[in-house]
């Protein structure tokens, strides 16, 4: 964001920043996540819309991570089972 916001809305969080721009190209509500150094919402029409966009983005990312984790877990389990099957065969 180039110009300073017209309004910074106080949140009960040290890691989120909600700003409002009332005119120009930046007009709207912006929600910024300091822990990830990224905007979660840009130019939302309302504060609620900014938070809804952020939640949607996090849900989408969580689903991607969970799917990748499940795929990796399946591969690791298949790899480990090769060795446990070999041990069973030796007995």
C-alpha positions as CSV (number, residue, x, y, z in Angstrom):
1,X,0.0,0.0,0.0
2,X,1.5,3.3,-1.1
3,X,-0.5,6.0,0.7
4,X,-1.3,5.9,4.4
5,X,-4.9,4.7,5.3
6,X,-7.6,7.2,6.2
7,X,-8.7,5.1,9.1
8,X,-7.0,2.3,11.1
9,X,-9.6,0.2,12.9
10,X,-8.4,-1.1,16.3
11,X,-8.7,-4.9,16.6
12,X,-8.1,-7.1,19.6
13,X,-5.2,-8.7,17.7
14,X,-1.5,-7.8,17.5
15,X,-1.1,-9.7,14.2
16,X,-4.0,-8.3,12.2
17,X,-4.4,-4.8,10.8
18,X,-7.7,-3.5,9.4
19,X,-7.5,-0.2,7.5
20,X,-10.0,1.9,5.6
21,X,-9.3,4.0,2.5
22,X,-12.2,6.4,1.7
23,X,-11.1,7.5,-1.8
24,X,-8.8,6.8,-4.7
25,X,-7.5,3.5,-6.1
26,X,-7.2,1.9,-2.6
27,X,-10.8,2.7,-1.6
28,X,-12.3,0.1,0.7
29,X,-11.2,-2.0,3.7
30,X,-7.9,-3.8,3.7
31,X,-7.1,-6.6,6.1
32,X,-3.4,-7.4,6.6
33,X,-1.8,-10.4,8.4
34,X,1.5,-9.4,10.0
35,X,2.5,-13.0,10.6
36,X,2.4,-13.9,6.9
37,X,3.3,-10.4,5.7
38,X,0.3,-10.3,3.2
39,X,-3.0,-8.8,2.6
40,X,-5.9,-11.1,3.3
41,X,-8.5,-8.8,1.8
42,X,-8.1,-5.7,-0.4
43,X,-10.8,-3.1,-1.3
44,X,-13.6,-4.9,0.5
45,X,-16.8,-2.8,0.7
46,X,-17.4,-3.5,4.4
47,X,-15.4,-4.7,7.4
48,X,-17.5,-7.9,7.5
49,X,-16.7,-8.5,3.8
50,X,-12.9,-8.1,4.5
51,X,-13.1,-10.7,7.3
52,X,-15.2,-13.1,5.2
53,X,-12.7,-12.9,2.3
54,X,-9.9,-13.6,4.8
55,X,-11.7,-16.6,6.2
56,X,-12.4,-18.0,2.7
57,X,-8.8,-17.6,1.8
58,X,-7.6,-19.4,4.9
59,X,-10.2,-22.2,4.4
60,X,-9.0,-22.7,0.8
61,X,-5.4,-22.8,1.9
62,X,-6.1,-25.2,4.8
63,X,-7.9,-27.6,2.4
64,X,-4.9,-27.6,0.1
65,X,-2.5,-28.3,3.0
66,X,-4.7,-31.1,4.4
67,X,-4.9,-32.7,0.9
68,X,-1.1,-32.5,0.5
69,X,-0.6,-33.9,4.0
70,X,-3.0,-36.8,3.3
71,X,-1.1,-37.7,0.1
72,X,2.2,-37.5,1.8
73,X,1.0,-39.6,4.7
74,X,-0.3,-42.2,2.3
75,X,3.1,-42.4,0.6
76,X,5.0,-42.6,3.9
77,X,2.7,-45.4,5.1
78,X,3.2,-47.3,1.9
79,X,7.0,-46.9,2.2
80,X,7.0,-48.0,5.8
81,X,4.7,-51.0,5.2
82,X,7.3,-52.4,2.7
83,X,9.7,-52.9,5.6
84,X,7.2,-54.2,8.1
85,X,6.0,-56.8,5.5
86,X,9.6,-57.9,4.9
87,X,10.0,-58.4,8.6
88,X,6.8,-60.4,8.8
89,X,8.0,-62.6,5.9
90,X,11.3,-63.4,7.6
91,X,9.6,-64.9,10.7
